[in-house]
Amino acid sequence: MPKLKTHSGAAKRFKKTGTGKFKRGQSKMRHILTSKKTKTKRKLASIVLVSVADTPKVARMLPYA
């Protein structure tokens, strides 16, 4: 069995937690922030977990995470 390649784009976006779940950042925080409410920006700045439905796809892209 040959070595599996890590998806380099996914490696930059996802990190594995101690319990085996994947965490991710949120979108809409790059620019045009003056028109967004402070509450919205504070909520979007947090790290969230990848949904249960998408976890197998992310795990396949990161075989050695």
C-alpha angles and dihedrals in degrees: 000000000000123000116274120238120234115231100244094205092053092046090061093049106039135051127187120238126219091261093053099259123124125240126205141181124246130247132235095058101101105084145344089055096148091073093052123088119249091240091054093049092048091051094047092050092066125094116244135188124258111254119262091245093056098041096089091053092051092045090053091053092049105045095164100038 
